Structures are given as structure tokens and as C-alpha cells.
Amino acid sequence: MYLPKEKILFRSPFREDLETLLHFAEKALNDRAAVWSPFVSAQLIEEVKNRFNNLNDITLLFEGGFPRAERKRICFLRSEEERNSTSIDIPIKGIYIKGNFLFDRAKQNDFRDVLHELHTQAGDIGDIWLIRDRGAQAICSKKCADSLNQQNGKLRDVEIFIEALDLSGMEMPFYRPEKVINTVEASTRIDAIASAGFGLSRSKITEQIKKGCLRLNWALNHQPSKSVNIGDFIHLEKKGSLKILDIYKTKKERWRIKLLRQ
């Protein structure tokens, strides 16, 4: 059984990644068994959903440890096996990277870097989030979590200790319920729209952009003046996400914008 490779790969900016995922998909079809990918980015997940849409032979499941996880593993399985998907073992686990960061604040990427220094592959690590000033928790592959368990290390000058956790024992990130927001702005600049959507001042948003805390369509954005379009996705660290649902010009030459806050 074969998948329409060229149709799936046609003009995709993620061609190399899709080729790897197609290998997993074909293995699932041929072996009649669930096959899991490494953790992949939210941007690649959206591309996979679009490219694999309407394929009758293969079913995809996405799992990142909690509902709004950005990085997820993809499970490929034959469509007739989907009815048994509730019994599929999900090969993910958690870790707690403990340390006293009260006087030496760290970000998610700092913890990701220290995990890489411990010879962890990027595809083994899902989302990472801060636990106040006590370190961070992360979703990993089971194999990775078990290999990191009880390891010690250093993040800058802070001693860290890593403990493997079951998902039920983790302090999962808090997310507000989704909310539709309507706003009228003088422009479609990202700083103005993020200010309205997240309820922060323009100066605060600009400060967060300069610190590298805001992403547009999953890519870091350092330009407060960047214009956004319908369908764009804005993510602000610790504040959640905005999706641009609609933009149109008013009679007074201003911009009415409809946002979905997640």
C-alpha cells in the first residue's frame, strides 16, 4: 500500500521533514501497527494536517501531553485500526528540572539548551514551561525521560537535578478559555493587535518583542511594526496565543480586527 508522495510533497517548504514522516506513515501501513514520530513543531503539524487531509488509508493522532501543547508526536496508523486507538500506548512522559532560579532567572530555551548539553535530541523534547523560580517541567519521550532521571547538571551557575514524572504528577500549564475579541486599530501592526488581544500596553508588547518572547506563525518576530494578515497566529510567552480571524477596513479608514484568544 502506497501513499501519494509527490502530491503530499508538492511545493511544501517542509519537504525534507515530510519525507521523513512519510516513511513513518508507510511503515504503519505495511506493519499494520501504530508508528510514532519524534516531537515536531506546531508549524510542521499544521502542514501535516493540510497535506495528509482526505487520505483514506492512514489516520493521524497528535499527542503532546496536554491539550494545547505546541510540540507533539504524531501517531500514524491504518484507518481500520483507528477504532482501537484508545488502547494505543502513548510513548511520552514528563521530567522536572529542579533548581533555585530565584536570583538567576531562566527561560524555556535555556532549559532546552541544557537538555541538549545532556545529549538529548531535539525530537525527544516536547513543550517546556517554567515552574515559578523552582525550575521547569517538560514533556519528553519515555526513553528520554527515563535516561535523564536522577541526572545532575548546571544551568549557568545553578545546580539542577532532573526527576522523571508520570503525566498525572505534573503541574501542567494553565490556559484561559478561548475568547473572541473584536478591536478597531489604526493599523495592522503586530504590536497594536497584540496589545489589544493580550490586554497589555503597546510599550509592554514592544518590550516583549525585543526580548524575543513573541512569535508570529511560530517564528520569532523582532519587528513591532510587522503587519499581520487573516489566518496569522501570534504567540506571546506566558500569555497564550491569538489567531487573526478577520480584518477589514472601516469607513473611517481604520481596521476592524476579529481575534481568537487561546
C-alpha positions as CSV (number, residue, x, y, z in Angstrom):
1,M,0.0,0.0,0.0
2,Y,1.5,3.4,-1.0
3,L,0.7,7.0,-0.3
4,P,0.7,9.8,-3.0
5,K,4.1,11.0,-2.1
6,E,4.6,13.6,-4.8
7,K,1.2,15.1,-4.1
8,I,2.0,15.4,-0.4
9,L,5.4,16.9,-1.0
10,F,4.5,19.2,-3.9
11,R,5.9,22.7,-3.2
12,S,6.0,22.2,0.5
13,P,8.5,24.3,2.5
14,F,8.9,21.3,4.8
15,R,9.7,18.8,2.1
16,E,12.6,17.1,3.9
17,D,10.6,16.8,7.2
18,L,7.5,15.4,5.3
19,E,9.7,12.8,3.6
20,T,10.7,11.5,7.0
21,L,7.1,11.5,8.2
22,L,6.0,9.7,5.1
23,H,8.5,6.9,6.0
24,F,6.7,6.5,9.3
25,A,3.3,6.5,7.6
26,E,4.3,3.8,5.2
27,K,5.7,1.7,7.9
28,A,2.4,2.0,9.8
29,L,0.5,0.8,6.7
30,N,2.8,-2.1,5.9
31,D,3.3,-3.3,9.5
32,R,-0.4,-2.8,10.5
33,A,0.9,-1.2,13.7
34,A,0.9,2.3,15.3
35,V,4.2,4.2,14.5
36,W,5.1,7.4,16.4
37,S,7.2,10.3,15.1
38,P,9.6,12.3,17.2
39,F,8.2,15.6,18.6
40,V,7.6,18.1,15.8
41,S,6.9,21.8,15.8
42,A,3.4,23.3,15.7
43,Q,4.1,24.8,12.3
44,L,5.0,21.4,10.9
45,I,1.9,19.8,12.5
46,E,-0.3,22.3,10.6
47,E,1.5,21.4,7.4
48,V,1.0,17.7,8.0
49,K,-2.7,18.2,8.7
50,N,-3.1,20.0,5.4
51,R,-1.0,17.6,3.4
52,F,-2.4,14.4,4.8
53,N,-6.0,15.6,4.7
54,N,-8.5,13.4,2.9
55,L,-6.3,10.3,2.8
56,N,-8.5,7.3,3.3
57,D,-5.8,4.7,4.2
58,I,-4.0,6.4,7.0
59,T,-5.1,8.1,10.3
60,L,-3.1,10.6,12.3
61,L,-3.2,11.2,16.0
62,F,-1.4,14.1,17.7
63,E,-0.2,13.9,21.3
64,G,1.8,16.5,23.2
65,G,0.9,15.6,26.8
66,F,-1.8,18.2,27.3
67,P,-4.5,19.7,25.0
68,R,-2.7,23.0,23.9
69,A,0.8,21.6,23.6
70,E,2.7,23.2,20.7
71,R,5.2,20.4,20.1
72,K,3.6,17.0,19.6
73,R,4.4,13.5,18.5
74,I,2.3,12.1,15.5
75,C,0.9,8.6,15.6
76,F,0.4,7.0,12.2
77,L,-1.9,4.0,11.9
78,R,-4.1,2.3,9.3
79,S,-7.6,3.8,9.2
80,E,-9.2,0.5,10.0
81,E,-7.1,0.4,13.2
82,E,-8.5,3.7,14.4
83,R,-11.3,2.1,16.4
84,N,-8.6,0.6,18.7
85,S,-6.7,3.9,19.1
86,T,-7.9,4.3,22.7
87,S,-5.7,1.3,23.7
88,I,-2.6,2.6,22.0
89,D,0.3,3.2,24.4
90,I,1.3,6.9,24.2
91,P,5.2,7.0,24.5
92,I,5.6,10.2,26.4
93,K,6.5,11.1,29.9
94,G,7.4,14.2,32.0
95,I,10.5,15.5,33.6
96,Y,11.1,18.1,36.4
97,I,14.3,20.1,36.0
98,K,14.7,21.3,39.6
99,G,16.9,24.3,40.7
100,N,16.8,27.5,42.6
101,F,16.4,30.3,40.0
102,L,15.2,33.0,42.4
103,F,18.3,35.1,41.6
104,D,19.1,33.8,38.2
105,R,16.0,33.7,36.0
106,A,15.9,31.3,33.1
107,K,13.7,30.9,30.1
108,Q,12.3,27.9,28.3
109,N,15.1,27.9,25.7
110,D,17.7,27.9,28.5
111,F,16.3,24.6,29.8
112,R,16.1,23.2,26.3
113,D,19.7,24.1,25.7
114,V,20.8,22.4,28.9
115,L,18.9,19.2,27.9
116,H,20.8,19.2,24.6
117,E,24.0,19.5,26.5
118,L,23.0,16.3,28.2
119,H,22.9,14.6,24.8
120,T,19.1,14.8,24.4
121,Q,17.9,15.0,20.8
122,A,15.5,17.8,19.7
123,G,12.9,15.3,18.7
124,D,12.8,13.8,22.2
125,I,11.6,17.0,23.8
126,G,8.2,18.4,23.6
127,D,6.9,21.6,25.4
128,I,8.9,23.1,28.3
129,W,7.3,25.5,30.8
130,L,8.6,27.3,33.9
131,I,7.6,26.3,37.5
132,R,8.0,29.8,39.0
133,D,11.6,30.1,40.3
134,R,12.0,26.4,41.0
135,G,13.0,25.3,37.5
136,A,10.9,23.9,34.7
137,Q,8.9,20.9,33.6
138,A,8.9,19.3,30.2
139,I,7.3,16.6,28.1
140,C,9.7,14.0,26.7
141,S,9.7,10.7,25.0
142,K,9.5,7.9,27.6
143,K,13.0,6.7,26.7
144,C,14.4,10.2,27.1
145,A,12.7,10.8,30.4
146,D,14.0,7.6,31.8
147,S,17.6,8.2,30.7
148,L,17.5,11.8,32.2
149,N,16.0,10.6,35.5
150,Q,18.2,11.3,38.6
151,Q,20.8,13.2,36.5
152,N,22.5,16.3,37.8
153,G,23.9,19.3,35.9
154,K,24.3,23.0,35.8
155,L,22.4,25.8,34.0
156,R,24.8,28.7,34.2
157,D,25.7,28.8,37.9
158,V,22.6,27.0,39.1
159,E,22.8,23.4,40.1
160,I,19.9,21.3,38.6
161,F,18.5,17.9,39.3
162,I,16.2,16.0,36.9
163,E,13.4,13.8,38.0
164,A,11.2,11.7,35.7
165,L,7.4,12.1,36.3
166,D,4.2,10.5,35.1
167,L,1.9,13.0,33.4
168,S,-0.5,12.8,36.2
169,G,2.1,14.1,38.6
170,M,3.0,17.2,36.5
171,E,2.0,20.8,37.1
172,M,0.5,21.4,33.6
173,P,0.4,25.0,32.2
174,F,-2.8,27.0,32.8
175,Y,-4.7,28.2,29.8
176,R,-7.6,30.6,29.8
177,P,-10.8,29.5,27.9
178,E,-10.9,30.6,24.3
179,K,-12.4,34.1,23.7
180,V,-13.3,36.1,20.6
181,I,-12.1,39.7,20.7
182,N,-13.1,42.5,18.4
183,T,-11.0,45.6,18.2
184,V,-10.6,48.6,15.9
185,E,-7.0,49.8,15.3
186,A,-5.3,52.5,13.2
187,S,-3.1,49.9,11.6
188,T,-2.5,46.1,11.3
189,R,0.9,46.4,13.2
190,I,1.6,43.3,15.3
191,D,2.3,45.5,18.4
192,A,-1.1,47.1,18.2
193,I,-3.0,43.9,17.6
194,A,-1.1,42.0,20.3
195,S,-1.7,44.9,22.7
196,A,-5.5,44.7,22.2
197,G,-5.6,40.9,22.2
198,F,-3.4,40.3,25.3
199,G,-4.6,43.4,27.2
200,L,-1.1,44.8,27.6
201,S,0.2,48.3,26.7
202,R,1.9,48.9,23.4
203,S,5.2,49.6,25.2
204,K,5.0,46.4,27.2
205,I,4.4,44.4,23.9
206,T,7.3,46.2,22.3
207,E,9.5,45.3,25.2
208,Q,8.4,41.6,25.0
209,I,9.1,41.6,21.2
210,K,12.6,42.9,21.8
211,K,13.2,40.2,24.4
212,G,12.3,37.5,21.9
213,C,9.1,36.5,23.6
214,L,6.7,36.9,20.7
215,R,6.3,34.6,17.7
216,L,4.4,35.1,14.5
217,N,3.3,31.9,12.8
218,W,5.8,30.1,15.1
219,A,8.8,32.1,14.0
220,L,10.4,34.7,16.3
221,N,9.4,38.2,15.4
222,H,11.6,41.2,16.4
223,Q,9.7,43.8,14.4
224,P,6.9,45.7,16.4
225,S,5.8,47.3,13.0
226,K,5.3,43.9,11.3
227,S,1.9,43.8,9.6
228,V,-0.4,40.8,10.2
229,N,-2.9,39.1,7.9
230,I,-6.0,36.9,8.2
231,G,-5.0,33.4,9.5
232,D,-1.8,34.6,11.2
233,F,-1.0,33.2,14.6
234,I,0.6,35.3,17.3
235,H,2.1,33.6,20.4
236,L,3.3,35.5,23.5
237,E,5.3,33.7,26.1
238,K,3.3,33.1,29.3
239,K,0.3,34.9,27.8
240,G,-1.1,32.4,25.3
241,S,-2.0,32.8,21.6
242,L,-4.0,34.9,19.2
243,K,-5.4,33.8,15.8
244,I,-6.4,36.5,13.3
245,L,-9.9,35.6,12.2
246,D,-10.9,38.6,10.1
247,I,-9.5,42.0,9.1
248,Y,-11.4,44.7,7.2
249,K,-11.3,48.5,6.7
250,T,-13.9,50.7,8.2
251,K,-15.5,53.8,6.5
252,K,-13.2,55.9,8.7
253,E,-10.1,54.2,7.2
254,R,-9.4,52.2,10.3
255,W,-9.0,48.5,10.7
256,R,-11.6,46.3,12.4
257,I,-10.0,43.1,13.6
258,K,-11.5,39.9,14.9
259,L,-9.2,37.8,17.1
260,L,-9.5,34.4,18.8
261,R,-7.6,34.4,22.1
262,Q,-6.4,30.9,23.1
